[in-house]
Amino acid sequence: MDKRTFLKTGVLATAAAFVNPFRMISNNQSIEIGVAELMLPGNFQLPALAYKFDALEPHIDKMTMEIHHDRHHAGYVNNLNKAVDGTPYLNMGIEQILGSVKASDTAVRNNGGGHYNHTLFWKLMKPNGGGTPSGRIADFINAKFGSFDKMKEQFNAAATSRFGSGWAWLCVNKKGDLYITSTPNQDNPLMKKIVKKDYGFPILGIDVWEHAYYLKYQNKRGDYVGAFWNVINWEEVNTQYDMAMKMFGK
């Protein structure tokens, strides 16, 4: 057993005793893993869904969720672990990777973004979600955009006008203000060396790659974007907002 394997084994054994473990999923069967395992550099894991593949129907179908999670997201995780091996990124957590990655580091950029974006995306949805925003974020949306409907209109425009593959985001900037943006491919607003003036912390995002909606909606991206509002987990949006404010010292 080499030194790195020994260290990983020791940390994983300790992680198993954590009270609030994450879960890893394989073939829709989940097993519990410790918090520290997800944080091990170069040992990123595919997180479990908190709901079944069919739980978001009729808005997002079971087959899309299964393929999207078990194949697309799993691919990003596997390729990220390969991409960071032997690089300075090996000793970083995912947020630090995104904050440090350069445009020229294509494999780390694409797969790191893919892993972070999808991990957040799954958490931002839930069965019987949607409706109007609740909690603190409702007040901040109204203050910034005038109303939820106006924010929704801008977000939908960002999602439907993104050419090709990418994401639309509701973010918090370093001043603590909300703003809406979109990024191509698997880029993310935390990639400050890449997005530059649009740098911020994403608190709500939608995947507009075709694999996220094509089985059910075909070329009707607007219908998929409209359906997304029926599954949003506003409690998680509030949690992400609090994390953003903490990161920016607000």
N, C-alpha and C positions, 0 to 999 in steps of 0.2 A: 504494500500500500504506500503510494507516494505521499509527500507532505500535504499537497493540496487536497487529495482525497481524504486523508486523515482529518484535516481541519473541517472539511465539509461534513464528514460523518459525525464529528463531535458536535457541530452546531445543530445539525438536524436532529440529533438525539435530544438535545436541550430544547429545541423548538417544539418537540412533540408534547411537552408538558405545558405549553401555553394554554391559558384559559379560553382565549378567543381565536381559535385557529381559522385559517382560510381553508378552502377546499380546492382540490384539483379534480377535473372531470375527464373521464375516458369512456367512450361509448355510452355516454349518458349515465354512467355510474360514478358517483362521487366518493372520494376518499379524503380524509382530513389530513392536512399538512400544517406544520407550524408556521407562525408569522415570519420567523427568521428565514425560512427556506425561500420565500418569495423575495427576500432582500439580499440573498447571496449573489454577489456579482458573478456574471457568467453562468448563473444557474436559474434563469428566469423560467417560470412555470405558467402553464395555461390555467387561468383561474376558472373555477366552476361558475356556472350560472346559478343564480339564486332562485330560479324558477325553471319549469320544464320547457322543452322546445316549443310546445304548442300553447304555452300560457299567454302569449301575446296575440293570439288569433282573435278576431279575424283581421286585425290590422297588420300583423307581420306573421307570415305562415311558418308552420313547423319545419318544413323542408329547408327553407331559407335560413332559419335560425341554426339548424343542425349543420348545414354546410358551412355557413358563415363562421360559426364558433369552432367546430371540430376540425375543419380543414383550413380555412383562410387564417383564422387567428393562430391556430396551432403552427401553421407554416411560418408566420412571423416570429413566434417564440423560438422555434428551432433554428431559424436562420439568424436571429439576433444572437443566440448563444454562440454560434459559429463565427459571426462577424466580429464580436468583441474579443474573441480569443487571441491572445498575443498582442493586444493593443492597450493603450492607456485607459480605454473605456472598460476594461475588464474589472477594474477596482471601483466602478461607479454603480450607484443605483439608477433606476430608469429615469427619474426626474433630472438627476445630474447629467446623465447621458444626453438628454434632450437639450439641456441648457448649454452643453459644451460642443455638441456635434457640429461639424463643418459641412458645408454643401458638398465638398469633394468626397466626404466619407459616405459614399452612396449606400452601401449595405447596412451600416449602422443607422444612418438617417432613415431609410425606408422601413427597416424592420423594427427599430426602436420606436419610431412613430406608430407603426402598425400595432405593436404590442400595447403601448400606452393608450392609444386612441380607442382600441377595441375594449380594453379593460374598463375604461371609463364608460364607453357606450353601453355595455351590458348593465352597469350599475344605474345608468340614467333612465332605464326603462323598468316597468313592473306591470304585472297583471292589474287590471282595473285602475290604471293610472290616469294621467291626463287631467282634464279640467283646467280651471284657472290656477295660477300660482298660489301657493300658500306659504305662510311663514314670512320671515324677514325679506326674502327675495321679492315677494310681491310688492312691497313698498319701494324697494330700490328700482324695480322695473318701471313702476308708475312714475317715480321721480325722474328717471332718465329719459324714458320714451314717451311719457304722457299717458300711456295705457298699455295694458297687456296686448290688446289687439294691434296697436301700432308696432310694438316690439315684434310680435308674431309676423306681421307683414314684412318687416325688414329682414327677419331671420329667413322666412320663406324665399324672399328674393335672393338672398345670399346663397341658399341651398340650390335653387333651381337655375340660377345663372352661372354657377360654377361650371366651366367648360371641362368636359371629360370627367375624370375621377377626382375625388377629393372630399372635403368636409366643410360644413358650415358650423360656426361657433358663436356662442354667447360667452364673453370673457370679462375678466376684471383686469384693468391695467394697473401699473405700479402706483398710480394716484388713488386707486380704489374705485375708479369709475367703471361702469359697464360699457361695453361696446360689442358690435357684431362684426365678424370678419369671416372669410373662408380661406382655405388653404388647399393646394393641389396635392394629389396622391396621398401619402401618409404624413405629410408635414403637419406640424402642430404649433400653436401659438407660443409654446414654451421654448421653441427653437430660436432663441434670440439672435444667433449668428446668421440665421436664414430668413426669418420673417421680419427682423429689424423693427420698423416703426409699429408693426402690429403685434409686438411682443406683449404677452399677458398670460393670465392663468385661465384656461377654459373651464367653465362650470356647466355648460350645456353644449352638446354637439350631436350632429347627425351625419352618418356615413352616407355619401351619395355616390359611392362606387356602384356600378351596375349589379355586382353580386349581392348587394344589400337589399335589392328590391325586384330584380328582373323576373324571377320565377312567378311572382304574383302580379306585378304591375307592368311588366314588359317595359316599353319606352315611356311610360307615363310617370316620370319622376315626380311631377307635381302632386299626383294622387298619393304617392308614397310619403312625400313630405307632409301632406295634409293629415295622413293617417298617424304619423309619428306623434302628433299632439295628443292622441288618445292613450298613449302608453307612457308618457313622461312621469318619472318619479321625482316629484317636486321636493320631497324630503331630502333626496340625494343632491339636488341642485343647491339647496340650502347648505348642506354639508360641504360641498365643493366651494361655495362662496366663502364660508368660514375659513377653509383651508387657504383660499386665495388671500384673504385679508391678513391671515397669520403670516403667510410667506412674505407679503409686502410690508409687514410691520404696522398694520392699520388697526 
